[in-house]
Amino acid sequence: MLILARKSQEAVVVGGSEGFQRLLKVTVLEIRGTSVRLGFEIDAEVPVHRLEVWERIRAGGLRDSPVGDRAPPVG
């Protein structure tokens, strides 16, 4: 497991190196007590799920969808 420390409004990009397109950008939006809000930027056709939802999909309990668990954009 890779562990990175980030402050509020800082981001991590997965991919984006030479030979790879940017695959995923994760930004720390807010830190409040023990809760952290994260923002994910990725192509719309890539499903994004919370781990517990992804596990249920893999176990056959839910149907996967291209929009996944995505919430409406915060603006």
C-alpha positions in Angstrom: 0.0 0.0 0.0 1.3 3.4 -0.9 0.6 6.0 1.8 0.7 9.8 0.9 0.1 12.7 3.2 -2.0 15.6 1.6 -3.4 18.8 3.1 -6.8 20.3 2.3 -7.0 21.3 -1.4 -3.9 19.2 -2.3 -4.2 16.3 -4.9 -2.8 13.1 -6.0 -2.7 11.9 -9.7 -2.7 8.2 -10.6 -1.2 7.7 -14.0 -0.1 10.8 -16.0 3.5 9.7 -16.4 5.3 9.4 -19.7 3.4 6.8 -21.7 0.3 7.0 -19.5 -2.7 9.3 -19.7 -3.9 10.9 -16.5 -6.2 8.2 -15.1 -7.4 9.6 -11.8 -7.0 12.8 -9.8 -8.0 12.7 -6.1 -8.3 16.0 -4.2 -8.7 16.5 -0.5 -11.6 18.9 -0.4 -12.2 19.1 3.4 -10.9 17.7 6.6 -13.3 17.9 9.6 -12.4 16.0 12.7 -11.9 12.4 11.7 -13.8 12.8 8.4 -12.1 13.6 5.0 -14.0 14.7 1.9 -12.3 13.6 -1.3 -13.1 14.7 -4.9 -12.4 12.3 -7.8 -11.8 13.5 -11.4 -11.9 10.7 -13.9 -13.5 10.1 -17.3 -17.3 9.8 -17.0 -17.4 6.3 -18.5 -15.2 4.9 -15.7 -17.2 3.5 -12.8 -16.3 4.8 -9.3 -17.6 3.0 -6.2 -17.2 3.0 -2.5 -15.4 -0.2 -1.5 -18.4 -1.8 0.2 -20.5 -1.2 -3.0 -17.8 -2.6 -5.2 -17.6 -5.7 -3.0 -21.4 -6.2 -3.4 -21.1 -5.8 -7.2 -18.3 -8.4 -7.4 -20.3 -10.8 -5.2 -23.2 -10.5 -7.6 -25.5 -8.6 -5.3 -25.7 -5.4 -7.3 -25.5 -4.4 -11.0 -22.5 -2.3 -12.0 -23.2 1.0 -13.8 -21.0 3.4 -15.7 -21.8 6.3 -13.3 -21.2 4.2 -10.2 -21.6 5.9 -6.8 -21.0 9.4 -8.3 -22.7 12.2 -6.5 -23.7 15.3 -8.5 -20.8 17.8 -8.8 -20.4 20.2 -5.9 -20.4 23.7 -7.1 
